[in-house]
Amino acid sequence: MKNIKYYLLGCLFACTLGTRGQTYQSALKQAKEENKLIFIDCYFTGCIPCAQMDEDVFPNAAVKAAMAKDFVMLKVDIFKDKLGDTLKVQHILNGFPTFLVLNAKGELISNNSGYKDPGDLIGLLADAKQKQLQNKSLKGYSATFKESDYPAFYHEFAKTRKGITEQIIATYADSLKNMKATNALMPFLISRISTAKLNEAILNDYKAYQALYGEAVVQALVDKALLQKMEQQLKTDKGAEAFTQFLKSYEGKFPANIWKINLQTLSDRYYLGIQKDTVGYLKFAIQHPVLYQYHFSALYSRLLSKKQLTGETGQLFGKWADAIINEDSSLELIKTAANLNKAIKNEQNYKKFMQMAIARAKKYQMPTTSLEQEMAAR
């Protein structure tokens, strides 16, 4: 029943916007005339987080104000609209919803995917606007679409998600004369299949590839390259010192903020995957705090379901939450931190995070009634 509700909401929201008659070309024209950016919401009918954006986020007053001020908005059903066929090839859509921000020339400024609460989305919009003011765009993507700019196997995979194999990618990699040419990395980015040649290129010149394709899209290949390197290096010695030495060998190749993300991915694999050491992982995470993707929420859910949020593990998890969750974090993550502290019976921190959640909700004009009722019931 809930899925049907989201389906109908998505259809209604899409139809409402569609009555404006906005096309990609008219959006480019309007963006140029009004000195605005183009925000494209790439969704598909039946995608629950896409419909949640339509229900809870795009109608939000703070979001609508930010969008109206600096953006021309387009909504594209990626599997039904004709423009969707172009966007699937011209850009990397590896999750839904995907939000593309373009300038009036059609140049990509940012690519982000997944549900964003109103505060997250407003932050994304502000970041894109700042990049526009700095005249930044991602030159790895073509600003205009031309089918012949892409290899046939990539074009087919972009539309069907079929046809790319490791052998095809290896042959393609060997044929590349310039890995920094426009569109050169698109087959790797869409398939998330890499080669030794590409791994070396990205790990030794990360900043160049990040500037071409954006950190959010490139990170998947960075993760894969580093994890493969780590597994190779630790094949004969999986001790803590060997892990530390591996980290030192790559630390200087990345900006500090990206290295923190890499540390979380690598420590997750090392402590939780190889060593099966949750306490060790939490201690490492506290020493190198960063909030990235699913790591915090996923581990919380797993430990809660296994009733392992006790003793030292529970206390360390609470310290990790203190280190990474703040008023700028997503509302759901703040609520997760509150629930964590409820589970480990830390009433003081539970109240701290609930108050933080209420403050964030008020700041971005989100509903607060259920949060306030929960606080009052304690």
Summary of the structure (lengths in Angstrom):
residues: 378
radius of gyration: 22.2
end to end distance: 31.8
largest distance: 64.9
contacts: 1154
relative contact order: 0.07
helix: 64%
strand: 7%
